[in-house]
Amino acid sequence: MKKFAGKVALITGASSGIGRATALAFAREGAKVVVASRRIVEGEETTQLLKDKGGEAIFVQTDVAKASEVEALVDKTVAMYGRLDIAFNNAGVQGALKKLIDLTESDFEFIININLKGVLLSMKYEIIQMLKQGGGAIVNTSSSFGLLGAPAATLYAASKHGVEGITKSAALEYAKLGIRINSVCPGSIETPMINRFFTANPFSTSAEEARSQDIALHPLGRIGEPEEVAEAVVWLCSDQASFVTGHSLAVDGGYAIQ
């Protein structure tokens, strides 16, 4: 029996990396998947991948920093499939890698609007729908930098610390109303974002040096795969995690415990 047969899962930032891997994992377990992304071509590619593997999916172009688009996303989900059982709020950006004194208001607004405001708006409209149904499960993508500091990634770390605060506070608000809310905190994962991070890292002379330095900070001695984060999200949304809420699940090769 598939874990999510008859259930509907919405995934933001599903055009590549962790989002795409998680969409595939939910479809494998029988969920109908709503793929949301700002990028049309890549979002449609993810949707077609799910269909090619026998899954049921639709794509909805969405900018999570805009309330009207997020509300429309949830409305389209319900119009198509009749309900919303699972939400994985994964959309996020890295932003510029700069020392704090070089940051601008534009840098702040760009990262906070997507990484923090986007999660808040997504949760708002997802929870409104889940309350109508009597429950659901939400997972937000945080980061190991949501648990620690991050030189040159001050705003990224700040946004992910904010995701942690939103997650835990909302988990308390809706625990007795049948909605479980958790976060995953990935370390370095083989995605386009991490490769951009290595290329732009101001503390390294090359992307190769940055990668080697980063691997050395992970006790397991390697960078993770998107599918490893996807499996953690699937578990958090499943009945196997029915007594888990407000939790920050590190999927980071031991990075945060050093």
Secondary structure, DSSP 8 states (H G I E B T S, - for coil): --TTTT-EEEEESTTSHHHHHHHHHHHHTT-EEEEEES-HHHHHHHHHHHHHTT--EEEEE--TT-HHHHHHHHHHHHHHHS---EEEE--------B-GGG--HHHHHHHIIIIIIHHHHHHHHHHHHHHHHT-EEEEEE--GGGTS--TTBHHHHHHHHHHHHHHHHHHHHHGGGTEEEEEEEE-SBSSHHHHHHHHH-TTSSSHHHHHHHHHHTSTTSS-B-HHHHHHHHHHHHSGGGTT--S-EEEESTTGGG-
